[in-house]
Each structure stands twice: as C-alpha cells, then as structure tokens.
Amino acid sequence: MRGTRRAQAGFTLLELVVVVAIVGVVAGLAAPQIGDALADNKAARLQLDVVRLARQARARSAGQGRAHVLYFIPTPNNGLGQMEIWQGVSNRCNGTDWGALGVGGAPGACAANAFCWDAINPLQYGSGSNTYRIGSVPAGPLQICFEPDGRTLHRGTSAQVWSATNLSPSGANIAGAFTFNVTRLVAGSPHGVARRVLLPLGGDPRVIR
C-alpha cells in the first residue's frame, strides 16, 4: 500500500506577489535616503581631497627643497572652483616667477604644464542634479606658497607681493589660517552643511567641523 505523500511547504503565488510588493515599497522609500547619503559622501571625499592636495604641496616643498604654491581659483568649472599645486625653481617663494610658469593663467593650463603637479576639478565629483563647489574664506583667488623651511606666504594674484601677515589679499583678518568650504549644490542651490578645511599659516591642513 502506498504511503500518503506529504505536502511540501512553500509560498503560494499570492504570497510571493505580496512579498515582492512589500520589497518594492521598502526599496522605493529607502532610495532617496540612499541617494542622499551617496551624494553627501562625495562632498566628504572632495573635502578630504582638498586636505590631501594642501598637505601634498607642503610635503613636496620640504621633500624637494623647492617652494610650492597651492593655487585656488573660484571661477573655473562653471564657478565651482579649482585647486592646483605648482612647483617653483627656487627654495624661496620670491625666487620663482610664478606667473611665467603658468600660475594665474587660463584655467586648464595645469594639465599640460610640467610645473603643475596635481589639481582638483569639482566637476568630476558631480552627478545628476548634484554638483560640488570649493570656496575660500575670505573669497577670491588665492596663492599659498610653502617654503622648505616651513614658512608659509600668501597673495591673491601673481601681480601682488608675497605676505606672511594675518591680512588676506582683500585686507580681511584671517586669524592665522585660511579656510576652504566644500558645498554640495542640488539644482544649483546649497544643500546641507558646508564642509570646511582649515589651512593654518605654517601648520598642517586639516578638516574642521
């Protein structure tokens, strides 16, 4: 006599449809938060790249025995800014004609110039409606020069003289440090809190909250 076959446990078609629908709803609710977190992560990555570039300029100066300039320009890349590292031909900031090397020239000149070692273009971080902007405090173009002995000088343009004072090129008191802001823009408008990088005169660049 044949035994009775036991029924196998499983999902009915209706149960599968319900599970798939629930998963779809949950995924739909979570997608905006996931996308927002990924976009914020790009802002954090750009902030760390600004720190990396500033530290690289300072370290290269000490390692190569030549002055290096960290050059920030606010206008390129649709107003999102650009940051570059330039190597001089002397151990002193005043010993190099930076303008002749290309500092302060047309945006994009860095890529084909042997004296330009690295650059940050915020356009490379954007996606969809999210873009990212680098700004300086005080605002405006800025050249920060690192000498091998640790001395740090600054000026606004190649036509100005180098300064070691607490006054920015515009005359504002910087209290011993320049600040760079990394801002996430959604459809062109600032979104969230601006991330900041502190660059002390003679100190190590670092992230600040």
Contacts in CASP RR format, 6 or more apart in sequence:
PFRMAT RR
TARGET T0000
AUTHOR 0000-0000-0000
METHOD contacts of the structure
MODEL  1
MRGTRRAQAGFTLLELVVVVAIVGVVAGLAAPQIGDALADNKAARLQLDV
VRLARQARARSAGQGRAHVLYFIPTPNNGLGQMEIWQGVSNRCNGTDWGA
LGVGGAPGACAANAFCWDAINPLQYGSGSNTYRIGSVPAGPLQICFEPDG
RTLHRGTSAQVWSATNLSPSGANIAGAFTFNVTRLVAGSPHGVARRVLLP
LGGDPRVIR
11 19 0 8 1.000
39 127 0 8 1.000
39 130 0 8 1.000
39 184 0 8 1.000
39 186 0 8 1.000
40 184 0 8 1.000
42 125 0 8 1.000
42 126 0 8 1.000
42 127 0 8 1.000
42 130 0 8 1.000
42 132 0 8 1.000
42 184 0 8 1.000
43 125 0 8 1.000
43 132 0 8 1.000
43 182 0 8 1.000
43 183 0 8 1.000
43 184 0 8 1.000
43 195 0 8 1.000
44 195 0 8 1.000
45 125 0 8 1.000
46 120 0 8 1.000
46 122 0 8 1.000
46 125 0 8 1.000
46 132 0 8 1.000
46 134 0 8 1.000
46 182 0 8 1.000
46 195 0 8 1.000
47 182 0 8 1.000
47 195 0 8 1.000
47 196 0 8 1.000
47 197 0 8 1.000
47 207 0 8 1.000
48 207 0 8 1.000
49 120 0 8 1.000
50 83 0 8 1.000
50 120 0 8 1.000
50 134 0 8 1.000
50 180 0 8 1.000
50 182 0 8 1.000
50 197 0 8 1.000
50 205 0 8 1.000
51 197 0 8 1.000
51 205 0 8 1.000
51 206 0 8 1.000
51 207 0 8 1.000
53 70 0 8 1.000
53 83 0 8 1.000
53 85 0 8 1.000
53 118 0 8 1.000
53 119 0 8 1.000
53 120 0 8 1.000
54 70 0 8 1.000
54 144 0 8 1.000
54 197 0 8 1.000
54 199 0 8 1.000
54 205 0 8 1.000
55 204 0 8 1.000
55 205 0 8 1.000
56 85 0 8 1.000
56 117 0 8 1.000
56 118 0 8 1.000
57 68 0 8 1.000
57 69 0 8 1.000
57 70 0 8 1.000
57 85 0 8 1.000
57 144 0 8 1.000
57 146 0 8 1.000
58 68 0 8 1.000
58 146 0 8 1.000
58 150 0 8 1.000
58 203 0 8 1.000
58 204 0 8 1.000
58 205 0 8 1.000
60 66 0 8 1.000
60 68 0 8 1.000
60 85 0 8 1.000
60 87 0 8 1.000
60 117 0 8 1.000
61 67 0 8 1.000
61 68 0 8 1.000
61 146 0 8 1.000
61 147 0 8 1.000
61 148 0 8 1.000
61 150 0 8 1.000
62 146 0 8 1.000
62 148 0 8 1.000
62 150 0 8 1.000
63 148 0 8 1.000
64 87 0 8 1.000
64 148 0 8 1.000
65 91 0 8 1.000
65 148 0 8 1.000
66 87 0 8 1.000
66 88 0 8 1.000
66 89 0 8 1.000
66 90 0 8 1.000
66 91 0 8 1.000
66 148 0 8 1.000
67 88 0 8 1.000
67 90 0 8 1.000
67 91 0 8 1.000
67 92 0 8 1.000
67 93 0 8 1.000
67 95 0 8 1.000
67 96 0 8 1.000
67 145 0 8 1.000
67 146 0 8 1.000
67 147 0 8 1.000
67 148 0 8 1.000
68 85 0 8 1.000
68 86 0 8 1.000
68 87 0 8 1.000
68 88 0 8 1.000
68 117 0 8 1.000
68 145 0 8 1.000
68 146 0 8 1.000
69 85 0 8 1.000
69 86 0 8 1.000
69 88 0 8 1.000
69 93 0 8 1.000
69 98 0 8 1.000
69 103 0 8 1.000
69 143 0 8 1.000
69 144 0 8 1.000
69 145 0 8 1.000
69 146 0 8 1.000
70 83 0 8 1.000
70 84 0 8 1.000
70 85 0 8 1.000
70 143 0 8 1.000
70 144 0 8 1.000
70 145 0 8 1.000
70 146 0 8 1.000
70 199 0 8 1.000
71 83 0 8 1.000
71 84 0 8 1.000
71 85 0 8 1.000
71 86 0 8 1.000
71 103 0 8 1.000
71 104 0 8 1.000
71 141 0 8 1.000
71 142 0 8 1.000
71 143 0 8 1.000
71 144 0 8 1.000
72 81 0 8 1.000
72 82 0 8 1.000
72 83 0 8 1.000
72 84 0 8 1.000
72 134 0 8 1.000
72 135 0 8 1.000
72 136 0 8 1.000
72 140 0 8 1.000
72 141 0 8 1.000
72 142 0 8 1.000
72 143 0 8 1.000
72 144 0 8 1.000
72 180 0 8 1.000
73 81 0 8 1.000
73 82 0 8 1.000
73 83 0 8 1.000
73 84 0 8 1.000
73 104 0 8 1.000
73 107 0 8 1.000
73 141 0 8 1.000
74 81 0 8 1.000
74 134 0 8 1.000
74 135 0 8 1.000
74 136 0 8 1.000
74 139 0 8 1.000
74 140 0 8 1.000
74 141 0 8 1.000
75 81 0 8 1.000
75 107 0 8 1.000
75 141 0 8 1.000
76 82 0 8 1.000
76 107 0 8 1.000
76 108 0 8 1.000
76 121 0 8 1.000
77 107 0 8 1.000
77 121 0 8 1.000
77 122 0 8 1.000
77 123 0 8 1.000
78 123 0 8 1.000
78 131 0 8 1.000
79 133 0 8 1.000
80 122 0 8 1.000
80 123 0 8 1.000
80 131 0 8 1.000
80 132 0 8 1.000
80 133 0 8 1.000
80 134 0 8 1.000
81 122 0 8 1.000
81 133 0 8 1.000
81 134 0 8 1.000
81 135 0 8 1.000
82 107 0 8 1.000
82 108 0 8 1.000
82 119 0 8 1.000
82 120 0 8 1.000
82 121 0 8 1.000
82 122 0 8 1.000
82 134 0 8 1.000
83 119 0 8 1.000
83 120 0 8 1.000
83 134 0 8 1.000
83 180 0 8 1.000
84 103 0 8 1.000
84 110 0 8 1.000
84 116 0 8 1.000
84 118 0 8 1.000
84 119 0 8 1.000
84 120 0 8 1.000
85 116 0 8 1.000
85 117 0 8 1.000
85 118 0 8 1.000
85 119 0 8 1.000
86 98 0 8 1.000
86 101 0 8 1.000
86 102 0 8 1.000
86 103 0 8 1.000
86 110 0 8 1.000
86 115 0 8 1.000
86 116 0 8 1.000
86 117 0 8 1.000
87 115 0 8 1.000
87 116 0 8 1.000
87 117 0 8 1.000
88 96 0 8 1.000
88 98 0 8 1.000
88 101 0 8 1.000
88 115 0 8 1.000
89 95 0 8 1.000
89 96 0 8 1.000
89 101 0 8 1.000
90 96 0 8 1.000
91 147 0 8 1.000
91 148 0 8 1.000
91 149 0 8 1.000
92 147 0 8 1.000
93 145 0 8 1.000
93 147 0 8 1.000
93 153 0 8 1.000
93 162 0 8 1.000
94 162 0 8 1.000
98 104 0 8 1.000
98 143 0 8 1.000
98 158 0 8 1.000
99 105 0 8 1.000
99 158 0 8 1.000
101 113 0 8 1.000
101 115 0 8 1.000
102 109 0 8 1.000
102 113 0 8 1.000
102 115 0 8 1.000
102 116 0 8 1.000
103 143 0 8 1.000
103 158 0 8 1.000
104 141 0 8 1.000
104 157 0 8 1.000
104 158 0 8 1.000
109 116 0 8 1.000
110 116 0 8 1.000
110 119 0 8 1.000
111 119 0 8 1.000
120 134 0 8 1.000
122 131 0 8 1.000
122 132 0 8 1.000
122 133 0 8 1.000
122 134 0 8 1.000
123 131 0 8 1.000
125 131 0 8 1.000
125 132 0 8 1.000
126 132 0 8 1.000
129 186 0 8 1.000
129 187 0 8 1.000
129 188 0 8 1.000
130 184 0 8 1.000
130 185 0 8 1.000
130 186 0 8 1.000
131 184 0 8 1.000
131 185 0 8 1.000
131 188 0 8 1.000
132 182 0 8 1.000
132 183 0 8 1.000
132 184 0 8 1.000
132 185 0 8 1.000
133 181 0 8 1.000
133 182 0 8 1.000
133 183 0 8 1.000
133 185 0 8 1.000
134 180 0 8 1.000
134 181 0 8 1.000
134 182 0 8 1.000
135 180 0 8 1.000
135 181 0 8 1.000
135 182 0 8 1.000
135 183 0 8 1.000
136 142 0 8 1.000
136 178 0 8 1.000
136 179 0 8 1.000
136 180 0 8 1.000
136 181 0 8 1.000
137 178 0 8 1.000
137 179 0 8 1.000
137 180 0 8 1.000
137 181 0 8 1.000
138 168 0 8 1.000
138 169 0 8 1.000
138 170 0 8 1.000
138 171 0 8 1.000
138 172 0 8 1.000
138 174 0 8 1.000
139 170 0 8 1.000
140 156 0 8 1.000
140 169 0 8 1.000
140 170 0 8 1.000
141 156 0 8 1.000
141 157 0 8 1.000
141 169 0 8 1.000
142 154 0 8 1.000
142 156 0 8 1.000
142 168 0 8 1.000
142 169 0 8 1.000
142 178 0 8 1.000
143 154 0 8 1.000
143 155 0 8 1.000
143 156 0 8 1.000
143 157 0 8 1.000
143 158 0 8 1.000
144 152 0 8 1.000
144 153 0 8 1.000
144 154 0 8 1.000
144 178 0 8 1.000
144 199 0 8 1.000
145 152 0 8 1.000
145 153 0 8 1.000
145 154 0 8 1.000
145 155 0 8 1.000
145 162 0 8 1.000
146 152 0 8 1.000
147 153 0 8 1.000
150 202 0 8 1.000
151 164 0 8 1.000
151 202 0 8 1.000
152 164 0 8 1.000
152 201 0 8 1.000
152 202 0 8 1.000
152 203 0 8 1.000
153 162 0 8 1.000
153 163 0 8 1.000
153 164 0 8 1.000
154 162 0 8 1.000
154 163 0 8 1.000
154 164 0 8 1.000
154 168 0 8 1.000
154 169 0 8 1.000
154 178 0 8 1.000
154 201 0 8 1.000
155 161 0 8 1.000
155 162 0 8 1.000
155 163 0 8 1.000
155 169 0 8 1.000
156 169 0 8 1.000
157 169 0 8 1.000
160 169 0 8 1.000
163 169 0 8 1.000
164 201 0 8 1.000
166 173 0 8 1.000
166 174 0 8 1.000
166 175 0 8 1.000
166 176 0 8 1.000
166 201 0 8 1.000
167 173 0 8 1.000
167 174 0 8 1.000
168 174 0 8 1.000
168 178 0 8 1.000
174 201 0 8 1.000
176 200 0 8 1.000
176 201 0 8 1.000
177 198 0 8 1.000
177 199 0 8 1.000
177 200 0 8 1.000
177 201 0 8 1.000
178 198 0 8 1.000
178 199 0 8 1.000
178 201 0 8 1.000
179 196 0 8 1.000
179 197 0 8 1.000
179 198 0 8 1.000
179 199 0 8 1.000
179 208 0 8 1.000
180 196 0 8 1.000
180 197 0 8 1.000
180 199 0 8 1.000
181 194 0 8 1.000
181 195 0 8 1.000
181 196 0 8 1.000
181 197 0 8 1.000
182 194 0 8 1.000
182 195 0 8 1.000
182 196 0 8 1.000
182 197 0 8 1.000
183 190 0 8 1.000
183 194 0 8 1.000
183 195 0 8 1.000
184 190 0 8 1.000
184 191 0 8 1.000
184 192 0 8 1.000
185 191 0 8 1.000
195 207 0 8 1.000
196 207 0 8 1.000
196 208 0 8 1.000
196 209 0 8 1.000
197 205 0 8 1.000
197 206 0 8 1.000
197 207 0 8 1.000
197 208 0 8 1.000
198 205 0 8 1.000
198 206 0 8 1.000
198 207 0 8 1.000
198 208 0 8 1.000
199 205 0 8 1.000
END
